[in-house]
């Protein structure tokens, strides 16, 4: 039994339509994964194991009044911490700074997002002696020998940095 040329053409067109829809579906799925990964990256949920970066803001030409900047809000230093559980220590450094890294010890370390260290000589060069759920903890009594800081989400830090480099102003809190 022979198939008519019209039947072959219709079958070829249908197959081409299915192939095109498959490609569109894959492109949509890949785009969705990229968006989801971007959201997790911007929310700072994707980090190297046992490392945590704290993004900070500075108040240029003004002063902090609580969480409010009365000047121009600009991107501040990024402080990176690496918890070394087997050694009971946390290494830290300021991203982009060529100075030496610091060491906090002794420390009780659950993981890279949860640790507590005792005051030590290097504490005066960093912003915290404790991380809880990935956020730096400030001692309520103000007795910490660490540097003052104002943490901001990663996405906001990048906006502040982009705004500063383009000469635009950034809104204060």
N, C-alpha and C positions, 0 to 999 in steps of 0.2 A: 504494500500500500504506500503510495507516494503522498507526500505532504505538499500542500500548495505553497507557492512563494509567499502569499499573503500570511499564511499561518506561521511560517518561519520568521517573517518580519515582525509580526505581533509578538512572538515568543522572545525574539531578540530585544525588542523594545521593553518588554516587561522585565527581562533579566537586567538590562542596563539600568532601569529605574530602581530595581532592588539594590543593585551595586551602589548606585549614587546615594540612596537613602542610608545604606550601611556606612558609607564614608562620612556622611553628615552626622550620623549617630556617634561615630567614633570621635569626630572632631568636637562635638558637643560634650562628650564624656571627658575628653582630655582638657577642654577649656574649663569645665566644672572642677576637675581635680586641681588645675592651676589656681583657680580662684580660691578654693578651699585651702590649699597649701599657703597661698598668700595671706589669707586671714589668720592662719595659725602662726605664720612668720611674724606678721605685724603685731599680733597679740603676744609675741615672745613665748609661744608654747613649744616651738621647735628650737632646741639648743643642743650643743654637744653634751655628751653624758658627763655629769658631775660639774658642769660649768654653768655659770649664770652671769649675765651682763646687766648692770643697773644703769639706765639712762637717766641723766640728770639735766636740770635746767638751771640757768643762772639769771639773775635780775640785773641787767646792765643799766647803769645810769639811774638807779633807784634802789629801794630796799624792800626786803621781804617783810610783810606784815602777816604772820601766820603762813597760809598757803598762797597768799596773794602777792604778786609782784607789782610794785608801784613805779616801775620803770619799764624797760623793754625786755621781754622774755626772750632769751636766746638759748640755744643748745649748749649744755654744759658738758663736763667730762663724762666718759663712759667708764665705769669701774667693772672689771671682770674678775670673777672669783672662780677658782678651781678647787673643789674639795677632794682631798686625798685621804680617803677613809682608812686605808691600812696604816698610814703614817700619823693619823690623828691631827692633820694640819690642813689649813686652807691657804693656798697661794693667791695673791691678788696683784693686779696691776692696773694702770690707767691706760686705756686703749689709745694708741697714737703717741704716748709719752715714751721717750727713749730712756727714762730713768729706770733704776733697778726695780724688780718686782719685790713684793713684801711677803711675809709669812706670818700667819696667825697660828699660835699653838700654845697650849694644848687645846684641842677641839673635840667636841662630841659630835660625830657626823652620822646622820641617818642616810642622807643622799645629797646630791648637789644642790637641792632646793631647801634642805632642812639641816641646819647645823648651828652650833653655838661654840664660841671660843672665849677663852679667858683673856683679860687684858694683858697686853705684852708690849714691848717697845715699838713694834711696827704698827700698832693700832692707831697711832696719831697720824698715819699716812693714808688711812682708808676711811670709809663711811659707816661701817657697821662691824659688830662682833657677832652678829646673829642673823641668820636667814631663816624665815618661816614661810613655807609654801611659795618659795621663790621670791619673797619680798624682804628687803632689809628691815630689821627691827630696830627702832630707836628706843632706848631706855626711857621709861616714863619719868624717872627721877632726874634725867638730864646729866647723869654722872658718867656718861660714856666718854672715854678719852679719844673718840673718833672725830672726823671732820663733819661739819654740818652739810646737809644736802637737801635737795628737793627732787625726788624721783618723778619721772614722767613716763608714760607708755612709749614703747619703741616708735610707733607710728607718729606720735606727736614730736618726738625728738627729731626724726627725719624731716618733718615739716618745718620745725624751727631751724634746723640746719639749712634746708633749702631756702627758706625765707631770708635767713641772714646772708647767705652767699649771693642771693639775687638782689640784695639791698632793700627788700620789702620789710615791712613791720610785722611783728607777730603779736597777736592779741595776748594780753595778760590774763591770768586766771580770774 
